[in-house]
Amino acid sequence: MRKRFMLFTRQIAIAVGWVISKVLLDVKVTGVENLPRNPHPLIVIANHFSWFDAPILAVHLPFAPAFIVATESQRYWWFRSFVKVFNAIPIWRGQVDREAFRRSMTALKEGYVLGIFPEGGMDPDFAEAVARGETVNRYIPGRRIPVLARPKSGTALLAIQTGSNILPVALIGTERVYANMLKLRRTPVTIRVGRPFGPLQIDPALRGRARRQRLDELSDLMMQQIAVLFPPENRGPYRNMELTTL
């Protein structure tokens, strides 16, 4: 009964979100031919330029992912509602959160599409503080400079251990949504869907530093699949690289 109620609530939330999106945004979706017909198990990876990224994907993708979100985001009531309705999984950034990892694996096994932002946060300026396990309390509606950052390795590890396919998505323009809302302007947003790839594998014989290095390499390859969907000026550390597509 509860499951049916939550599904109904999610459908209502998506319908309301669609109306709000039409008012606030001018959304264009490209690459729809890359959307998998049978999306299980599937991890959607995307850049994280704005607090609006997860709701925009939830409304405009044909399947609403269960997102992994920063635990500290739940101090806002509206985000707590999003977490409940869309089965989001809170995670403590900057530390090994085994409970979040376990819940993520369970969600994929139960048929949920998982949504992850591999960069690990909206603002790279706070990356060092997060890595130390500090909680960032500053309200950041969008990334100051909309360029990609290097990924964390947790997404690759999850993809390997669950044998999931991965769908890369680029969200272009979301960093301007909040500022334009204050000016009562609509924001052009482009969602570019890349080609799915995977499942990823790692040599089981690798141990210690060699395994961690290979995991970092695979994480970077995953991020390149997002970077290739962006104009060069938004690619950050991938701007002058010859990107490898999988």
Summary of the structure (lengths in Angstrom):
residues: 246
radius of gyration: 17.3
end to end distance: 41.8
largest distance: 56.6
contacts: 728
relative contact order: 0.18
helix: 46%
strand: 17%
